[in-house]
Amino acid sequence: MTLRFLYPYFLYGGIPLLFLAFWWRIFRRKSVTYTYGHTHILALKLKRESTDYLSVYLLPTFHMLALMLLVLAAARLQTPDERTEIDVEGVSIMLALDVSQSMHCFDDPQIPKARYVIAQEEAIKFVKRRVRDQIGVILFGAIAATKCPLTIDRTLVVELIRSSTLGMIPDESTALSQAIAMGVRRLQASSAMSKVLVLLTDGIPSPEDAPLLADAVTLAQKASVKIYTIGIGSPAGGYLSHPQGGIIHIPMATWNEQLLREIADRTGGAFFAARSQHELENIYCRIDALERSVQHEPSYAQWYEWYMPLVLCALILLCGELFIVMGRRMIW
């Protein structure tokens, strides 16, 4: 039977202390010695209690069990609902999204939608389709930053992608190697059978970043991380809306197909070119068709809480101890 504790640190500290207190109560505690007069009657009564089985063993055991139940309750003992067992896919996916300045551009003057907005919308659709996978998000511009670590909480991932904006991190250049290295490090912590990094960019690596790409790709190879690269935007450059000049064309250096294809090929992935939102949607659909393998470790959508039953059992034990003590006093 599967068990888990939501706050296990209560066990680490509470259980040893309980056993120490129980040991001291049974084996090390000494009876009270009276040296004053007129106490012989009380001393005889205490001596009788000290040799009584209930006082020496049973009542301390009640104490011990009640306190142990309270410790388990504080640690939040939980058991799974077997009916909600989910086969967890053996795929962990990190989405690396370019947030450099050029992602402000749009490629169709008839539909002035920024490249990053398109990337956001299609990434959200992709996440919603990957029902049982672990997914994380990395944003990269001049530096790379983890927006969301690997998680199976699709709602969280979607909200974090939707709340991401250009300018959240320095965007003067494109740090491809940092994005790859960070994605690989995140995926290395996963026990999934397949690890995938989806890298979307519209630019070329900055001069200081380019020499580090080979090492980052080698790191991905050693970690068995498959990289899918997506070049978004038109090779002819992009467009921007100017407050006075209207829509203006900006010729710029876009993604390097040879470089992105080499990164993908070396890691067992594939390169895709997305010159429109429709093409990007089809690319994510193709990546969504990755071969999937099911992990042997089950995941559960619902867990039973044992907090209240444990507290009630502890209360019953304490009430039982109270009744025993009061009954003995009435008899004596």
N, C-alpha and C positions, 0 to 999 in steps of 0.2 A: 504493500500500500504506500502511495506517495504522500509524504508529509513535507511541509515547509514552515519555516518560522519567518514572519515578516520583520521582526526585530530580534534577531538571534543574540545580540549582545546582552540581553537580559539573562539568557541562559549561561553565557560565559562567566558572568559575575555572580548570579544568584544561586545556581546549583552548588558550586563549591562552598559558598558561605553557609548554605543550609546544612550540608553534610558536616561541616566543621562545627556548627552549633549543636547538631544532633549528637555528634561524638562527644563534645564537651559535656552536654547535659546527661548522657548516660554513664560515661566512664570517668569524668574528671570532676564533676560537681560534688562538693562535700556538704554533708548535712550541717545545720547550724548547731553550735555548741553553746549552751547557756551556763554561765558561771554564777549567776545571782540566785538568791533564795526565792522560794515560793514559785519556782518555774518547773518543778518536777512533773506536775501534771501535764503541762504543755509539752515538755520534753518527751514524756512517754507517748503522747499522741503523735508527735512528729516522728518518733522512732517507729511507731506502728505504721505511719504513712510511708516511711522510707523503705520498709520491708514489704510494702504492699505492691503487688504486680501492676495494678492499674496506675499507681503514681509513678512507678519507676519506668515502665515500658509502654503501656498502652496510651496514656495521655500524651507523652512526648511524641509518640508515633502519629497520633492525630494531628498534633501541631505540625510535624514535619510534612505530612501528606497535604495538609491544607495550604501551607506555605508553598510547597512545590507546585500545587495546582495554580496558585496565584502567579507564580513565576511563569508557568507555561501560558497562562492567560495574558500576562504582560508581554510575552514574546510573540503573541498573536499566532497561535497554532492554527494551521489551515490544512484542509484536505481537499483534493480536487473532486469536482462533479464529473464522474466518468462519462456521463452522457454528453458532455461538451468537449470531448477530446478532439483535438485538431492535429492532422498530419502536417508538421512544419516543413515547408519546402527547404531543401538543402541549398538555397541560393541566398547569398548576401550581396546586396547591391549598394554601392556608393555613387550618388549623382554629383558630379563636379560641374558647376555652372559658372561660366565666365561672367564677371560683373565689371569688366573694364569699361572705359569711357566709350569705346566704339559700339558697345551694346545698346547705346541710346539710338543708334541709326535704325532706319527702316529701309527695306529693299524694294517696296512697291509704292510708287507715288500715289496710286489709287487707294491704297490701304495703308495709311501712315501709322502702322503699329510697330513699336520698337522691337528689335530683335529679342531683348530680354523679356518683354511681355509675352512674346510668342513662346520663348523657351520656358517661362513659368507655366503657362497654360498647358503646354504639352507634357511637361514634367509631372504636373498634378494629375493629368489623365493617366499617365503611365503608372504613377504610384497607386492610384485607385484600382487599377487592374491587377496589380501584384498583391493579391489578397493575403498570401501566407509567407511572404518573403520579409527578411530583415532589410530595411532601407535606411540609408543615411544621406546627408546632404553636405557638400562642401562648396563654399563660394570662394572664388579666387580672382584677384586683379593683380595689383602689385605684390600682394601677399596672399596666402591661402588661409582660410579659417573654416573650422567645422561649425556649420549651422545646426546640424542635428546628428548625433551619433547613431549607430545602427539600432533600430528598434522595429518591432512589429506593429507599433501603434500608427496606423496609416493616417488617422485623423490629425495626430500631432505633426507628422511629416508634411501633410498637405497645408496645415496652418502656417508652419514655419516657412515653407516655400512661398506661400501667398503673401506673407508679411515681409519677405525679403525685398529690398530695394537697391537700386544702383546708388553708389556712394556710401554704402554701409561700411566698406573697407576701402583703403587706398586703391584708386583705379587708374593710375597713370600708366601702367604697363600690364603685361600678362605673364604671370609666373606659372607656366605649365608644369615645370619640374616639381615645384612645391605642392601643387594640387595632386600630382601623381603620388608623390611620396607620402603625403598626408592620407590620401585614400588607401594606399597600401597598408599603412600603419593601422588604420581603423579596421580594415578587413582582416588583418593578421589576428586580431583579438576574437574573431568569429570562429566557431567550430563547424560552420557550414561546409558542405562538400564542394560547393562551387562558389567562387568569389569573383565578382564582376565590378569593374569601375567604368562608368559611362561618363566620358569627358566631352563637354560641349564648349566650343570656343569659336570666336569669329576673328581671331588675330593670330599673330606669330609671337613666339616667346621673346621677351626682352633680351638685349645683348648680354646682360649679366646672368640671365637664367638659362640661356641656350646651352652653355657648356655643361650644365648639371643634368640635362635631360637624359643622357646616356646612363648615368648612374641611377636615376629614378626608374627608368625602364628595366634595368638589370634587377633592381630591388623588387619590382613587380614580377619579374620572371621567377626569381627565387621563392617568392611567396605564392606562386601559382595563381596570380591575379590576372584575369583576362580583361583587357582594356578595349572598350568600344569607343572610337573617336568620332565626333560629329563636328563637321565644319558648317557653321551657319552663316548665311549672308551671301552676297553676290561678289564674284571676283572683281567686278568693275567698281566696287566701292558701295557707298550707301548714301542715304538722303537724310537731311535734317530739316526741321521746320524752323525758319528764322522769323522773328517777330516783324521784321521790316522787309526782308527779301523773299518771304514766302518759302517754298520748298527749294532747297539748294542741294546740289549734288556734291558729295565729298569723295574724291578719289583717295583711296587708302589701301594699304597693304592688308589683305585679308589672310585667312588661314592658308597654311602651306600644305597642300594635299600630299606631297611626297613625305613630309615629316609626319603628319598624322597617320598616313597609311603605314609607315614604317613602325610607329609605336604600336599600332594595332596588330600588325603582322607578327612582330617579335613576341607578343604576349598571347597570341592565339585568338585575338579579337577580330574586328572588322572596322573599316572606315566607311563613313557615310557623308554625303554632301546634302545639305538642306538649304535650298535657295528660296523656300517659301514655307508657310505654316503647314500646308498640306503635305509637302515632302517630309517635314519633321515629324508630323503625325504618323506617316507611314513608316518612318525609320524606327520610332518607338514601338510601333506594332511589330516590326520585325525582331527587335531586341526582346520584346515580350514573348516571342516564340522560342526563347532559350530552352534547351533541354533541362528538365527539372528532375531532381532526385530527392526522394523523401528521407528525412532524417529518422532515426530510430527513436529518438527522444520525443515523447508526446508533449504537446502543449495543451493547456486547458483554458477555456474562455471564462469559466466560473469556478470559484473556490468557496468551500464551506468554512465559515468562521466558528471556532470552538471557544471563543472568549466567554460568552455567557454560560454555557454548560460547565466550563471549568470553574468559574466563579461560584455558581450554584452548588457544585460538589464541595468546594472549599467551605462554603457557608454551612452546608449540612454537617460536615465534619466538626466545625467549630461549635455548632449547636449541640451535636452529640456529646462533645467534650463537656460543654456547660451543663447538660442534663446529668451526666455521670457525676460531676463534682457536686452539684446541688443534691442529688440523691444520696450520695455518701454522707454529706453533712447532716441530712435529715435523719439518716439511720444512726449516725454516731451521736 
